[in-house]
Amino acid sequence: MAFAGPIARLVRELAKLPGIGEKTAARLSFHLLRAPAEDAAALASAIVDVKEKIRFCSVCCDLTDRDPCAICSDARRDPSLVCVVAQPQDVVAIERAGGYRGRYHVLHGILSPLDGIGPDDIRVAELIKRTASGISEIILATSPSVEGEATAVYISKLVRPLGIRATRIATGVPIGGELEYADQVTLARAIDGRREM
């Protein structure tokens, strides 16, 4: 597409974002051109703030603008219960669901030997270091993919000898789902993970 230099540059930069192709980048660019200058400046400022002010929490490795983060600083949370997740977005999802009152540990990835991602490439060492602080249970909340399962099994094998209970989040048929549409693995896990009523 033939755009004026600054527009072409903006399109190229926006197209680098995940899920944004060249057409969407062009639409966003023209939207920004039509928007008031203050809106564009606010967006640019927000991007700069994120890059300058966000860092890892020294306790849980989540993204934060203060250290320790708000969750790790909350005295009402149970420090002996730690939910291990792959990405910061997973913390947001669990918090949005409500009900969980423990703390978190963010791995920033999952084991994937085919992609060259091993234990040293994710924040497992930081988790093991935290176990000395009185953790009694680790809830492994990685995705039920092959890589997520491998990560959960690996971590559980590391923490069990330390006397820490390792549990896995339940998987199965979603609320409102129909059994006839569930795949075999999902149904098998739902049956295996059944609980007393």
Secondary structure, DSSP 4 states (H G I P E B T S, - for coil): ----HHHHHHHHHHHTSTT--HHHHHHHHHHHHHS-HHHHHHHHHHHHHHHHH-EE-TTT--EESSSS-HHHH-TTSEEEEEEEESSHHHHHHHHHH----EEEEE-SS--BGGGTB-GGGTTHHHHHHHGGGT--EEEE---SSHHHHHHHHHHHHHHGGGT-EEEE---SSPTT--GGGS-HHHHHHHHHT----
